[in-house]
């Protein structure tokens, strides 16, 4: 079997103008970035078409460390829909350099179900991540300068709430001290770095409806609390326009193509374990303007990505999915039955059946949101026909549609069964209007308990003393109506990454809270999750290289 990068390199690409013309976008409406990538202005969005066309969410059961292949399924489903005569576009997040050089090696799909050119998409792409990183850190620099220049006027912050960001996994930057040295002229401050996907600027870019909304949200970013106990926002420094300038091009969605030369929009990249985990609202609405069917994904398992997709992205944008596709693999199912990670590729029907409890919990969760669910079995070479039959039978007994996806090996033809199931289900039994996990008017504590009980299966939520102080501040600032974004491990319904299956009766401890007043959500940091990941013992960077002018090691 060829590697992902070999398949990508051997795939003939069409000029991006041809890809745009397939869906009715004129060549003079796009801004090419080379031959095969283009920026598309959000001014082309037609809200009437957005309401008419069909949005499909791809999510998954609780994943293994290698993931469940949601991006491959998302691309494959779009290919399959086009194969059966549907006008389909896939709308995805941009990969982060952190995981690419850390654990994953890439995030542009796999095999014959990729978005291309994968090397550029996985690396610097159109510079969106760099623009977000620069805009975020520009605010940090301007804030420090403001404090320095106005200290003689009596201005000071008793608490700075704005960290820096970097799109590199670097655990040593989680907690740092700035301002050291005899010639800085400023006092030393405790601060730290988050990874760029956790930046509030990333969330703002992904949730903004247009340029005016981008400006409004940046205006409202809370930077700190003054010595006289008043909030200090970006607008108080008068720099919002400068930050918008840095994000001007990044705001426009990116048009690329798949391995079968069909259109794909790739824009934004928050992680679902530490942020809201969805691509941009603009890219999704743009795809719905030009595609009759739009396939998008939410990060990690449905307890993280899908919940935030519904409770944050859909709540804020008015989007309504017609269907949810839940991706399952034999590896994840066996892992949730207690099989060790070293043995999950081995046939084990008994463990497979036992692990289906995790699948069932995710199905019930999605149905509670009003979603019609179909299960996609993402096939790997070592999967047996017997195990696939067991999964199919189980889903039939659950009254849930089931299809096998083999797009990794076969491209669109390997996803025709899934595509037909999705199209037929939408026609016969589309999702009902969304039922959110909590109302806007609920308190932050009530919202946290609702998600913890209904989605995770927890029995309680506790808050550290420092988190409770932030809860008081949220009430004082009038931000209690914001939706919540729970940051926790992606490997369990609980906050313990080793607690597989369907744990019940556990507690969710919120150790810290971050007020994202610009993106208009409250981030609850639960358990030991870090907003700046570390690198594994053997990072993928050890295998990435430039050989005779060609990149190797991306996947």
N, C-alpha and C positions, 0 to 999 in steps of 0.2 A: 504493500500500500504506500502510495506517495505521501509525503508530508504535506501539511497545509500550505506551507510556503511554496513548495514545488507545484502544487495544483494551482495556486494563485498566480504564480509566475508563468505557467503554461496556458492560462486562460486568455484568449484574445479579448482585449477591451475595446469598447466602442467610444468614440469621442463623446464627451459629456453633453455636447449639444444634441446628439442623437438620443441619448437617454432622456433628456428633458423633453424632447419633442414627442417621445412615446406617450407622455401623459399630458401633452397639450401646453407645455411651457415653452415660450419662444426663446430663441437663442439670445436675443438682445435683452431678455429679462434676467439672465443669470450672469454671475461674475466668475469666470473660470479661474481656478487655481491649478494651472497646468492643463494637461489634456483630459484628465479623467475625474476631476473634482471641481465642484462649483458651489458658490454661495448663492442661495435663493432668497430674495427679499420677502419678508413676511407680509408685505403689502398685497401679495397675490392671494392671501387667504380669503375665502368666500364662506362666511358663516352659514349661509343657507345650505351649501353643499356639505359643510361639516356636520350639520344636523341630519342630513339625509343619508350619509354614507355610514358604513359599518366598521366599528372599531373592535378589534379582537385583542384581548390581553393574554400573553403567555407568561405563566408563572410556574412554580414547581413545588414538589414536596421538599422537606428539609434535606439539604444537599450533603454530599460528601465533600471532602476538602478539594476534590477535583471538579466539583460542580455536577450539575445534571444535564448540561448541554442546552440551556434555554435559548441562547443566541443561535446555535445551529438549528434548533427546532423553529425559531422565529423566522429565520431566513428560509429554511426549507418549506415552511408552511406558505410563505409568500410565493415561493417558486411553484409549489403545488397548486395554489389557487390560480396562478397564471396559466399553468398547464391545463386546467379544466375550463379555461375561457373566462376567468374573472380578472378584472383590472385591479391588481393588488400591489401595494407598496409596503415595504417593511420600514419601520421607524425605530431606530435603536439609539442607545447611548454611545458616547465616545469612550474608547479605552483609556485607562489611566496608566502612566508610565510606572507607577508603583507596582501593581500586580504584574505588568508585562515583564519587568526585570526582576520580580520577586518570585511569586508562586506560579502564575499562569502562563506567562510567555506570550500572551496575546488575548484579544477578546473581540475578534471580528467574525466569529462563527468558526466552522471547521469543515474539513474535507471538501465536498462539492456543494456546500451550502455556506458560502462566505460572502462578505461584502468586500469590495475591492476598490482601489489597490490596497491590499491588507497591510503592506509594510508602512505606507504613509499613514493609514488610519491608526495603526497601532503605535506609531511614533509621534511625530510632531503635527501631523495632519494639517489643518488650516490655522493652527496656532491658537485655537480657542482656550485650551487649558493654560497656555502661557499668558494669554490676555487676562484670564480670571486670576491667575496667581499674581500677576503684576498689579492688577487693580486692587486686589486685597492688600498686598504689601505696600502699595502706594498710600492707602488709607493709614496703615500703621506708621509709615514714615511721616506723613502729614500730621497725624495725631501727636507723635512725639515732638515734632517741630512746634506745633501749636502750644503744647505744654511748656516747652522751653521759652518760646517767644513771649508768652503771656504770664509767666510765673511772677514777674514784678508787678503785674496788675492784680495779683491775688488769686489768679486762676490755678486750680489744681484738681486732679482727680484722686479721690481716695481709693477708687477701684477701677482698674482698666479691664474691660471685658472683651477686648479684641486681640486675639492671637494672630500670629503670622501663619502662612501656609506654604507648602512646597509639594510638588507632585513626585516625590521620592519617598519610599519607605525608609525612615531613619529614626529609630527609637531613641537615639541620643538627643534628639531635638524636642522631645515631648515637654520637657521642663528645662528652661534656660534662664539666665540672668543677663539682661542687657544694660548698657550704660557704664560698664566698668572701664577704668583707665583714667589717668589724670587729666586728659585734655578733652574729654567728652562734654563737659559743662552741664551734664544732666545727672540726676540721681539714678542709681541702679534700680532696676525693676525686674520682678519675677514675671516671666511670660513663657511662651512655648510655641511650638509649631503643630498644626494639624495638617493632614494631607489635603491637597487641593479639592478632591471630591467632597470633603466635609466643609468647605468654605461656604459661608452664607452668600457670597457673591455667586457661587455655583448654583445654589438653590434659587436665588433671585433670577438668574439668567434662565433657569429651567421653568420658573413659574410666571415670569413676566408675560403679559398679553401683547405688549407692544413697547415702543421706545418710551412713550410717556409713562407707562406703568413701570418700566425699568428705572426711570428717573425717580418716580415717587417712592419706590421701594428702597433705593439707595439712600435717598433723603432720610428715610426712617430707620436706618441701621443704628442700633444702640451701641455706643462705644465705651461708655463708662458712667460712673456716678461721681458727681463733683463733691467737694468737701462740705458744701452746704446741702448735700443729699438730693441733688436734682439730676435728672437724666441728661446725658450729653450725647447728641446724635450727630451723624455725618453732616446734616444740614446746618448745624451750628458752626461748622468750620467754613461753610461756603464753597465746598469743593466737589459737590455732586456732579457738576458739569464736566469737570476734569476726569472723573471716574467713568462717566458715560462715554467720553471720547475714547478711553482705553478699551471699552467694550463694544464700540460701534460695529465693528465687523463681526465680532464673536456672536452678536445677537442673531445674525442671520443663519438659518439652518444650512447644513451641508448636504449636497446631493452627490451620491456616488452610485455604483452599480453592483449587482450580485454576480456570482459565477455564471449566471445564465443571462447576463446583460439586461436584467430588469432593474427598475429604479429603487433606490434605497435612500432614506434620509437619516443621517447620523449626527446627533446634536446633543450636547450636554452629557454629564457623566457622574452624578452623585451616586455613592454606594448606598445600598439599602440597609446595611448593618449600622452605619453611622450617620446617614442622611436619609433623604426621602426616596432615593433609588429609582428614579424614572427619568426618561429623556425629556426634552423640553416640550412644554405646551405648544409652542410655536411650531416645532417640527411635526408634532402629532396633528395639529389643525391644518398645517400645510399639506400633509399626506392625505388627510380626509378631504381636502379640497380637490385633489387631483386623482385619488384612487377610490374606487367603489368599496374596496376592502382594505383596511389598514391593520397590519400586525405590529404590535409593540410588546415590549417585555418590561417586567419589573424585577429588580435584583433579588438574588437569593431565593429563599423559600417564600411561600405565600403569606406566612405569618408576618414577614417583614415587608417585602416589596409590594405584594398585592394590597395589604391593608393600607399602606401609605399611598399607593396609587389611588385607591378609592377615597380614603378619608382626607387626603391632602390634595393630590393633583385633580381628581375629578370634582371634589367639593369646590375647589377654587376656580376651576375652568368651566364647569358645567358639562364635561365630557361624560358619556354614558356607554360603557362597553356593551356590545351585543352578545358577547360570549367570553368565557374564560377557559383557556386551555391549560391543564395542569400536567406538567411534565414529570414522569416517573422513570426510574431506572432500576434494574435488578440490584445494582450495587448499593444504591441508597436504601432500598427496601430491606436488604439483608443487614446493612449496617444498623438499621433501627430495630432489628431483631437480636442485636447483640453479637453479630458475627464480627470478627476483627477485620480491620481495614486490609490486612494482608490476604484475607481469604474471601472477600466479597465478590470476586470474579469467578469463584468456583460454583458449580451447580449445587443448589441447596433449596429444594422446594419447600421444605418445612419452614426454614427461616424466611423465605420469600412470603409465605402466607402470613406468618407472624408479623412481619414488617409492614403489612398492608394497613395496620392500624394507623400508622402515620399518614398514609395516603387518605384514609377515610376521614381523619380529623381535618385535613386540609380541604377535602371536598365539602364537608359540612360547613366549614368556615366560609368558603366562597358562596355556598348556597344561602347562608345567613345574610350575606350582602345583597341577595337578590339575583345572584349570577347563575345562569345555566352553565354547567361545567361539562367538558369532555376531557378524558384522560388521554394523553399522548405517551405511548411507550417509546422512549428513545432507545433504539436498538444499538447494541455494541456487538462486535464480532464474536465474543464469547457467550452471548445469550443463547439459550436453547429454545427450541420450539415448544417444549413442554412448559417451561417457565412463562413464556409469552401467553400460552393458552390459559394457564392459571390466572394470570393478570386479567386477561380478557373476560374469563368467566366471572371473576370477582366483580369487575365493573358492571357486567350485565346484571348480576344479582343486586348491585347497588342502584341500578336504573340509570347508569351514567354511560354515555357514549365512550367508545374505546377505539383507538387506531394506533398502528405501528408506524413510527417514523424511521425511514432509512435514508434520509436525505444526505447524511454524511458520506455514504458510499455511492449513492445513485443520483444525487441532486434532486431536481423537482419531481422526477418520476418516482423517487422513493418516498415522496410525501403526498402523492395523489390520494391515497386512502384517507389520510388525515384531512387534506383539503376538502374532499367531498363530504366527509363527516361534518366538518365545520360549517361549510356552506349549507348543507341540508338542515343542520340543527338550528342555524340562525333563521332559516326560512320557516321551520316548523315550530320551534320552541325557543325564541330569543330570550335573553335575560330580561328580567323585570326591572323597573326603576330602582336605582341604587338605594340600599338601606345602610346608612352610615353606622359605625359602631357607637357613636355618641352624638349628641346635639351640640351645636356651637356654644350654647349658653351654659353647658355643664362646666364645673370647675376643672382645673387641671388634674386634681386628685381623682375626681369622678371619671374623667376621660381615661386616665391611666388604669384605673381599676376595671373599666369597661373593656379595654383592649386586653388587659392581662387575664381577665376571667373568660371573656367570650372567645378570644382568638388563641391565647396561649394555653389556657387551662389552669392558670394560677388560682390560688385562693385568696391572695392578699398582695398589697403593694405597700412598701414602707419607704420613707424618705429620710435620708441622712439629715443631720442638723444643718449642714450648709445648704442642702437642697431646700429645706423648709424656709430658710431665709430668702431664697430666691422666689419661692412661692408667694411670700408676703410682698416682695417687690413687684411680682407680676400683677397681683391684685391692685397695688397702688398705682401702677402705670396703666391699668385698664386693658391688659393684654390677655385676660383669662379666656376670651372668646376664640383665641387662636387654636387651630388643631395641634395635636401633639405628634412628635416624631420620636419614637422610642429607639434609642441606640443600644443594641445588645448583640450577643453572639448569634451568628447565622446557623450554627450547627445543632441547635436545640430549641424547642419551644420555650425552655427555661433560660436562665442566664448562665447555666453550667454547660459548657460545650461538650462535655462527656455524657450528658444525660440524654440518651437517645430515645427513640420511640415516641410515646405519648405520655409524658409525665403529667401528674396531676397533683393538686394540693400544695404546690410550692409557693414560695414568696418571691416577688420581684422587688429588689432593693434599688431604689434610685439614689445613686451616690452624688450626682451633680445635675444641674439644669443650666442649659444655655438658652438665653432669650434671643431668638432670631426675629427681631421686630421688623426687619426689612422684608424677609421672605414670609413673614407672618405665620410663624410656627414656633412651638416650644419644644426644644430638644431635651429629652429625658435620657440621661446616660445611666444605664443599668448594668449591674454586675461589673466585670473586669474589662469591658470593651474599651479599646483605645481608639481615639480619633486620629492618631498617627500610628499606622501599623509598623511592625518591624519586618526585617527580612528573614527568610527561613535559613536553615543551616547550609543548604546548597541552593542559592538563588539561581533563577533562570539566567541571570546575567553571566554566569559562568559558561553558558552554552551559546550565548548570542555573540556573533562575530561578523566581521566584514572580510569575505574571502574573494579575492579577485574582483573586487568591486561589487559583490553581491552580498546581501544580508542573509545570514543563516541563524537558526535558533529561535525565531519567532514562530508561534503556533496559534 
